[in-house]
Amino acid sequence: MTVNEIVQQVDAAGVRLVRFLWCGNDGTVRAKASGRHGLEGRLEDGIGLTVAMQAMNALDQLQPVDGLGPVGEIRVVPDLATFRVLPYAPHSAALLTDHVGLDGEPAAVCQRSFLRRQEARLAELGLVLRAAFENEFSLATVVDGQYVPVDSALCFSTIGMTASQDYIDELDAALAAQEIPLEQYYAELGHGQQEISTGHAPARQAADEQLLVRETIRGVAARHGLVASLAPKPWPENASNGGHVHFSLWEGEHNRFYDRTRPDGLSELARSFIAGVLAHLPGLCGLAAPSFNSYHRIVPQYWAGAFTCWGYDNREAPVRVASTFRGAEEASTNAELKACDASCNPYLALGGLIAAGLDGVERGLEPPEPVAVDPATISEEERVRRGIVRLASTQAEALDALAADDVLTGALGRGLAEPYLAVRRSEWAAYSAEDATFEQQGHFEKY
């Protein structure tokens, strides 16, 4: 799409403000907006932004990171192909952006550029990672300052569907208007909890669309007088929200995760990639499940995947190989990362997933024996023998594992790894010093 084509769409749709969106190291979606006047120049050259923003945590506390203070500026430069008119925000449109230095080169802190670099590594092998996010979220009203779920229905209950049917109908229409297909929807386990699955796409497109989906979920909720939260654990006593990632590697129209000659249909490439993900999963959680709130979700027997293992259709394994559909085996072969939630920056989560998987491919790793039971029911002695290790139980442990993972931090680069760790560690310090009410207030409406 060209600048002129976007301007024509803006004028035809009566758009007054165009949001330039990005996701911070804190996982929150932020934006600056251009008015119609001067839009052409901003579409070409971007909008100025203080370098400090990527050192800002989810409490808007600026962290002391060299080069990311009050002095200096970058540009948020839009990817014109991502332009969408926003159906839930009157007279508004949006684009996804890269962070670019004043020299025109990608800024070291640009997470979208990090994912682009990992995609380029795959491209050298002729491969593309296709991914799809599966978002769980909670709908609430605010009563006397408290978040109250919109229903108390059962899992997959049609009563729950009926309670939110007007909201879901508008959400589906709003996603379709942005060319994001809603594949499945149902009322989930928790009170007021919903789940939607959207179509798979190449990694960067999938990450872009994840930001748009998050914005749409919340934007449509606001139009209905509701609050939508994708926080991993919105209420201490209610079900948790995952942001699972389904992924596979493709070469043209061929799914390289599939091998029809193997009994399980899973190729050697898939097995090595999965082995790499498992090898780096403790550190990868620091990118994919990175918030303080995340570790109230990743606990044993919560179907979130609390141990380093994998399995066929094992929903207690953090890496699940999904069963295929008869007659569409190649198209439907994929793995699912369950230890992931919507408090992550999706560019970092997918980029980290690629870096971890590629390490497995490059080293020819073999995954351990798949686990066919709930790993929490295996004796500790057997878990040790099989290398089934408990994942981090706190945000601090996950960030320490990330910092110690040379493959992941090397892929991020110092210019991104340092501010990311500083931002997330500052959140650990802030939330661990406060109570559950402070934690809920800090997560419910930010994710």
C-alpha distance (Angstrom), angle and dihedral (degrees) to the residues before:
residue distance angle dihedral
M1 . . .
T2 3.80 . .
V3 3.80 130.7 .
N4 3.80 90.2 -108.1
E5 3.81 92.2 51.3
I6 3.79 91.2 50.9
V7 3.79 92.1 48.1
Q8 3.80 89.8 51.4
Q9 3.82 90.6 51.9
V10 3.80 90.9 46.8
D11 3.78 91.8 53.4
A12 3.80 94.4 42.8
A13 3.81 91.8 51.4
G14 3.79 95.3 43.4
V15 3.80 92.2 -118.8
R16 3.79 114.4 175.8
L17 3.81 101.6 174.5
V18 3.80 129.6 36.0
R19 3.79 114.8 -161.5
F20 3.80 118.1 -142.6
L21 3.83 101.2 -152.0
W22 3.78 131.3 -159.5
C23 3.79 136.9 159.3
G24 3.77 120.4 -125.7
N25 3.78 131.6 -140.4
D26 3.81 84.7 -99.2
G27 3.83 90.4 61.6
T28 3.79 94.8 -116.6
V29 3.81 121.2 130.5
R30 3.80 113.1 -121.3
A31 3.78 134.4 175.5
K32 3.76 149.5 -178.5
A33 3.79 118.0 -150.2
S34 3.78 131.9 -142.7
G35 3.77 121.8 -146.5
R36 3.79 119.5 -137.3
H37 3.80 91.3 -98.4
G38 3.80 108.1 84.4
L39 3.79 92.7 4.9
E40 3.81 94.2 130.8
G41 3.80 92.3 59.6
R42 3.79 93.5 46.4
L43 3.80 91.4 49.7
E44 3.79 88.2 56.0
D45 3.81 101.7 37.8
G46 3.79 105.3 20.6
I47 3.79 131.5 -133.0
G48 3.78 125.5 -67.8
L49 3.80 118.1 -108.1
T50 3.77 133.0 179.1
V51 3.80 112.9 -107.3
A52 3.81 87.0 -130.5
M53 3.80 94.5 76.8
Q54 3.80 94.0 81.8
A55 3.81 89.1 55.8
M56 3.81 91.8 54.1
N57 3.79 117.8 106.1
A58 3.81 128.5 -148.5
L59 3.82 89.9 -87.7
D60 3.82 90.4 55.2
Q61 3.78 90.4 -111.0
L62 3.81 112.3 147.1
Q63 3.80 112.9 -132.3
P64 3.82 123.1 -143.9
V65 3.80 100.7 -108.6
D66 3.81 119.5 155.5
G67 3.80 110.9 -106.2
L68 3.82 94.6 8.9
G69 3.78 101.3 88.3
P70 3.81 135.8 99.7
V71 3.81 94.3 -57.3
G72 3.79 119.8 75.8
E73 3.77 141.6 36.2
I74 3.77 141.0 -137.1
R75 3.80 132.4 -173.0
V76 3.80 127.3 -113.2
V77 3.79 99.3 -143.3
P78 3.81 118.2 -167.1
D79 3.78 126.1 -126.9
L80 3.80 98.2 -133.5
A81 3.81 92.4 -153.0
T82 3.82 89.9 66.8
F83 3.82 96.3 61.4
R84 3.81 114.7 136.4
V85 3.80 133.2 170.6
L86 3.81 104.8 -130.8
P87 3.82 111.8 -125.3
Y88 3.81 94.0 -165.8
A89 3.83 97.9 48.6
P90 3.82 115.6 62.8
H91 3.81 115.0 -119.9
S92 3.82 92.2 -6.2
A93 3.78 137.6 122.8
A94 3.80 134.7 178.6
L95 3.79 143.9 -148.6
L96 3.79 132.0 -170.8
T97 3.79 116.1 -121.6
D98 3.77 146.0 -154.3
H99 3.79 123.6 -139.6
V100 3.80 107.2 -120.3
G101 3.79 129.9 -175.2
L102 3.79 122.7 -125.9
D103 3.81 87.1 -102.6
G104 3.82 89.6 63.3
E105 3.81 94.1 -110.1
P106 3.83 124.0 120.9
A107 3.80 110.5 -86.7
A108 3.80 115.0 -115.7
V109 3.82 89.3 -122.2
C110 3.83 94.0 55.2
Q111 3.80 107.8 119.2
R112 3.80 93.2 -172.3
S113 3.82 88.9 56.4
F114 3.81 89.3 50.0
L115 3.79 89.7 57.3
R116 3.81 89.8 46.2
R117 3.82 89.1 55.2
Q118 3.80 91.7 52.1
E119 3.81 90.6 48.1
A120 3.81 88.2 53.0
R121 3.82 90.1 54.5
L122 3.80 89.3 54.2
A123 3.80 91.0 45.7
E124 3.81 89.3 59.4
L125 3.82 85.6 65.0
G126 3.80 91.8 45.0
L127 3.81 90.8 -108.4
V128 3.80 137.4 130.2
L129 3.79 124.9 -165.3
R130 3.79 110.8 -136.7
A131 3.78 116.1 -162.6
A132 3.78 141.0 177.0
F133 3.79 128.4 -164.9
E134 3.78 120.3 -137.6
N135 3.80 106.8 -157.6
E136 3.77 127.1 -160.1
F137 3.79 116.1 -168.3
S138 3.79 140.4 168.1
L139 3.81 128.2 -125.7
A140 3.78 118.4 -149.4
T141 3.75 144.3 166.1
V142 3.80 122.1 -141.2
V143 3.80 113.6 -119.5
D144 3.81 119.1 176.8
G145 3.78 89.5 -20.2
Q146 3.81 93.6 -51.8
Y147 3.81 127.7 114.1
V148 3.81 108.4 -121.2
P149 3.85 120.9 -170.6
V150 3.81 114.1 -117.9
D151 3.81 91.9 -127.6
S152 3.79 143.8 8.6
A153 3.80 94.8 -142.9
L154 3.79 129.4 144.8
C155 3.81 127.4 -102.7
F156 3.83 111.9 -71.7
S157 3.80 87.5 1.0
T158 3.78 117.6 162.4
I159 3.80 85.9 -147.1
G160 3.80 87.4 63.5
M161 3.80 90.3 47.3
T162 3.81 91.3 51.0
A163 3.80 92.5 48.2
S164 3.83 90.6 59.0
Q165 3.80 101.1 26.8
D166 3.82 96.6 116.1
Y167 3.79 91.0 49.8
I168 3.81 93.6 46.8
D169 3.79 92.1 47.0
E170 3.80 90.8 55.9
L171 3.81 91.6 42.7
D172 3.81 91.2 54.2
A173 3.79 91.2 48.6
A174 3.81 92.2 47.3
L175 3.81 92.4 51.3
A176 3.80 91.8 46.5
A177 3.81 89.9 51.8
Q178 3.81 87.3 57.6
E179 3.84 91.7 48.1
I180 3.79 92.6 -110.8
P181 3.81 108.8 133.9
L182 3.79 117.1 -140.0
E183 3.81 103.8 -142.7
Q184 3.81 101.9 -178.6
Y185 3.80 139.5 0.8
Y186 3.78 134.6 -175.0
A187 3.78 141.9 152.8
E188 3.80 105.7 -99.5
L189 3.80 134.5 -145.7
G190 3.79 100.6 -81.6
H191 3.77 126.7 75.0
G192 3.80 107.6 -89.6
Q193 3.81 90.0 3.4
Q194 3.81 121.7 144.0
E195 3.79 132.9 -178.0
I196 3.79 130.1 -156.9
S197 3.79 131.5 179.3
T198 3.79 121.6 -156.4
G199 3.80 129.8 -163.2
H200 3.78 124.3 -78.6
A201 3.80 120.6 -107.0
P202 3.81 140.6 164.2
A203 3.79 110.0 -61.2
R204 3.80 101.0 -99.6
Q205 3.79 92.6 44.6
A206 3.81 89.3 48.3
A207 3.82 90.5 52.5
D208 3.81 91.8 46.6
E209 3.78 90.5 50.4
Q210 3.80 91.4 47.5
L211 3.80 88.9 61.7
L212 3.80 90.6 47.6
V213 3.81 91.3 47.9
R214 3.80 91.8 50.8
E215 3.80 90.7 48.9
T216 3.80 91.9 47.2
I217 3.81 94.4 48.8
R218 3.79 90.2 54.3
G219 3.80 96.6 37.2
V220 3.79 94.8 53.5
A221 3.82 90.2 45.5
A222 3.80 90.6 55.6
R223 3.81 90.0 53.7
H224 3.81 88.1 57.0
G225 3.79 94.8 47.8
L226 3.81 90.8 -106.7
V227 3.78 136.0 120.8
A228 3.81 116.8 -131.8
S229 3.78 117.2 -159.9
L230 3.79 127.3 -168.2
A231 3.81 90.5 -179.6
P232 3.82 110.8 138.5
K233 3.82 93.4 -121.3
P234 3.81 108.4 16.2
W235 3.82 94.4 172.1
P236 3.82 124.6 23.8
E237 3.82 91.2 -133.9
N238 3.82 98.6 40.5
A239 3.81 134.8 76.5
S240 3.79 120.2 -76.1
N241 3.81 128.5 -113.4
G242 3.78 120.0 -124.8
G243 3.77 128.9 -168.6
H244 3.81 97.4 -156.1
V245 3.81 119.0 -168.7
H246 3.81 121.1 -144.0
F247 3.80 111.3 -160.1
S248 3.80 143.1 176.4
L249 3.81 137.8 163.5
W250 3.80 120.7 -114.1
E251 3.78 135.1 -167.0
G252 3.77 106.0 -163.9
E253 3.79 106.3 -54.3
H254 3.81 93.3 -19.0
N255 3.81 121.7 98.3
R256 3.80 103.3 -138.4
F257 3.81 91.3 -164.3
Y258 3.82 87.8 70.7
D259 3.79 126.8 80.6
R260 3.80 115.0 172.1
T261 3.83 91.4 -163.3
R262 3.80 93.6 65.0
P263 3.81 121.3 81.8
D264 3.79 92.8 -126.6
G265 3.82 93.8 38.3
L266 3.82 90.5 -125.2
S267 3.80 115.6 132.6
E268 3.79 127.3 -136.4
L269 3.79 88.3 -112.4
A270 3.80 90.6 55.2
R271 3.79 91.4 48.1
S272 3.81 92.8 51.3
F273 3.79 92.2 45.8
I274 3.81 91.2 50.0
A275 3.81 89.7 46.7
G276 3.80 89.1 55.3
V277 3.79 91.6 49.8
L278 3.81 90.2 51.1
A279 3.80 92.4 46.8
H280 3.81 90.8 55.3
L281 3.79 98.8 31.7
P282 3.84 96.1 110.2
G283 3.82 89.9 58.0
L284 3.79 94.1 35.1
C285 3.81 88.6 60.6
G286 3.81 86.3 64.5
L287 3.81 86.8 65.5
A288 3.81 102.4 31.2
A289 3.82 100.6 38.5
P290 3.79 98.6 22.8
S291 3.81 109.0 147.3
F292 3.78 131.4 92.9
N293 3.81 87.3 -116.8
S294 3.83 92.4 53.9
Y295 3.79 93.3 76.4
H296 3.78 94.4 61.0
R297 3.81 83.1 64.5
I298 3.80 103.8 42.8
V299 3.78 97.1 70.0
P300 3.81 130.0 123.5
Q301 3.80 118.4 -79.4
Y302 3.81 94.7 14.6
W303 3.83 94.1 103.8
A304 3.79 90.1 -115.5
G305 3.81 98.8 108.6
A306 3.81 111.3 -106.8
F307 3.84 99.6 176.6
T308 3.81 131.7 60.3
C309 3.78 100.1 -105.7
W310 3.76 142.6 104.0
G311 3.77 135.2 -143.8
Y312 3.77 147.5 167.4
D313 3.81 108.0 -87.8
N314 3.80 89.7 -22.2
R315 3.79 105.4 148.2
E316 3.80 92.1 -169.6
A317 3.81 90.2 61.1
P318 3.83 116.0 88.6
V319 3.81 88.2 -138.8
R320 3.79 112.6 46.1
V321 3.80 124.5 -177.8
A322 3.78 103.2 -145.1
S323 3.78 121.4 -136.6
T324 3.79 114.0 -108.4
F325 3.79 129.2 -122.2
R326 3.78 117.2 -108.0
G327 3.79 110.5 -105.0
A328 3.82 92.3 15.9
E329 3.78 100.3 61.5
E330 3.78 97.2 137.4
A331 3.79 95.5 44.3
S332 3.81 93.1 48.4
T333 3.82 101.7 43.4
N334 3.79 107.8 116.3
A335 3.78 145.0 130.4
E336 3.78 126.8 -125.7
L337 3.80 127.7 -140.8
K338 3.79 104.3 -150.1
A339 3.82 96.4 175.3
C340 3.79 90.7 80.5
D341 3.80 134.2 94.4
A342 3.79 140.6 178.9
S343 3.79 94.6 -97.6
C344 3.80 85.9 78.9
N345 3.75 127.9 94.7
P346 3.84 97.8 -114.7
Y347 3.80 93.4 -146.9
L348 3.80 89.7 57.7
A349 3.80 93.8 43.4
L350 3.81 94.2 51.2
G351 3.79 93.9 39.0
G352 3.79 89.7 51.2
L353 3.80 90.5 47.4
I354 3.82 90.3 54.4
A355 3.82 93.3 45.9
A356 3.80 91.3 50.2
G357 3.80 94.5 45.2
L358 3.79 93.5 46.1
D359 3.79 90.2 53.3
G360 3.79 87.4 57.4
V361 3.80 91.1 49.1
E362 3.80 94.5 46.5
R363 3.81 92.2 49.1
G364 3.80 94.4 41.2
L365 3.80 92.5 -124.4
E366 3.78 121.7 -175.5
P367 3.79 118.7 -146.8
P368 3.80 118.7 -121.0
E369 3.77 121.0 -106.7
P370 3.81 110.5 -60.9
V371 3.78 116.6 -108.0
A372 3.81 115.1 -123.1
V373 3.83 98.0 -176.9
D374 3.78 137.5 50.2
P375 3.84 101.0 -73.1
A376 3.81 89.8 -142.5
T377 3.82 87.9 67.7
I378 3.81 93.1 56.5
S379 3.79 115.1 95.8
E380 3.77 115.9 -103.8
E381 3.80 90.2 -119.0
E382 3.80 92.1 56.0
R383 3.81 92.0 44.3
V384 3.80 89.1 55.5
R385 3.80 90.8 48.8
R386 3.80 91.8 50.6
G387 3.81 95.4 42.4
I388 3.81 93.3 -115.3
V389 3.79 101.4 153.8
R390 3.79 128.3 -176.1
L391 3.78 110.9 -109.6
A392 3.79 120.7 -129.8
S393 3.78 115.3 -58.5
T394 3.81 93.8 -160.4
Q395 3.78 138.0 38.3
A396 3.81 89.2 -115.9
E397 3.82 92.3 57.3
A398 3.81 91.9 49.1
L399 3.80 92.1 49.9
D400 3.81 91.0 48.4
A401 3.82 88.9 52.2
L402 3.80 90.1 50.3
A403 3.80 92.3 48.7
A404 3.84 89.6 51.6
D405 3.82 93.6 49.5
D406 3.80 106.3 94.7
V407 3.81 93.3 -172.7
L408 3.80 94.3 56.2
T409 3.80 97.4 38.6
G410 3.80 89.8 44.5
A411 3.79 90.2 53.7
L412 3.80 91.5 47.8
G413 3.78 92.7 48.3
R414 3.79 124.5 -139.1
G415 3.81 92.6 -85.8
L416 3.80 90.9 62.6
A417 3.80 103.2 27.6
E418 3.82 95.1 55.5
P419 3.81 98.6 52.4
Y420 3.79 91.6 39.7
L421 3.80 93.1 54.6
A422 3.80 91.5 42.9
V423 3.81 92.2 52.5
R424 3.79 96.1 46.1
R425 3.81 94.5 42.4
S426 3.79 89.8 52.4
E427 3.81 88.6 55.6
W428 3.79 89.7 53.2
A429 3.81 90.0 52.4
A430 3.81 92.5 48.4
Y431 3.80 99.3 45.0
S432 3.80 97.6 39.5
A433 3.80 88.4 57.6
E434 3.83 92.6 55.4
D435 3.80 138.8 56.8
A436 3.83 135.3 -97.6
T437 3.81 92.7 -91.0
F438 3.79 91.2 56.6
E439 3.80 90.1 47.9
Q440 3.81 92.8 51.3
Q441 3.80 92.6 47.6
G442 3.80 89.4 50.0
H443 3.81 95.5 51.7
F444 3.81 111.4 25.0
E445 3.80 98.6 76.5
K446 3.82 99.2 24.1
Y447 3.81 97.0 64.0
